[in-house]
């Protein structure tokens, strides 16, 4: 009987630990990544406060804060720089193709994770652009 009680306690402990780990995973934020082209408007700040304003093309499969699909029109947005990307990598007037991630619970929420310059004569589809 004592042996069965110990086994039952172990089983309850294992189940409690597994449920706890599962609850922890539910609290993790889903990070979305996007690949888009744009025109660098401005680079400002330095260090962790460095930001880049990019007028990007439409993002058809963008997910909002609730994870719902929501097409994002072409617009100018402010991005932070992720690891491996620095303010020196871009300048105002650059046409770029870039990847960014959305972390709704952090600041900045939008972070450039990869950037590559496009040829200056690349045609971009930007709302309100002349």
Rosetta blueprint (number, residue, H / E / L):
1 X L
2 X H
3 X H
4 X H
5 X H
6 X H
7 X H
8 X H
9 X H
10 X H
11 X H
12 X H
13 X H
14 X H
15 X H
16 X H
17 X H
18 X H
19 X H
20 X H
21 X H
22 X H
23 X H
24 X H
25 X H
26 X H
27 X L
28 X L
29 X L
30 X L
31 X L
32 X E
33 X E
34 X E
35 X E
36 X E
37 X E
38 X E
39 X E
40 X E
41 X E
42 X E
43 X E
44 X E
45 X L
46 X L
47 X H
48 X H
49 X H
50 X L
51 X E
52 X E
53 X E
54 X E
55 X E
56 X E
57 X L
58 X L
59 X E
60 X L
61 X L
62 X L
63 X E
64 X L
65 X L
66 X L
67 X L
68 X L
69 X E
70 X L
71 X L
72 X E
73 X L
74 X L
75 X E
76 X E
77 X E
78 X E
79 X E
80 X E
81 X E
82 X L
83 X L
84 X L
85 X L
86 X L
87 X H
88 X H
89 X H
90 X L
91 X L
92 X L
93 X L
94 X L
95 X E
96 X E
97 X E
98 X E
99 X E
100 X E
101 X E
102 X E
103 X L
104 X L
105 X L
106 X L
107 X L
108 X L
109 X L
110 X E
111 X E
112 X E
113 X E
114 X E
115 X E
116 X E
117 X E
118 X L
119 X L
120 X L
121 X L
122 X L
123 X L
124 X L
125 X L
126 X L
127 X L
128 X L
129 X L
130 X L
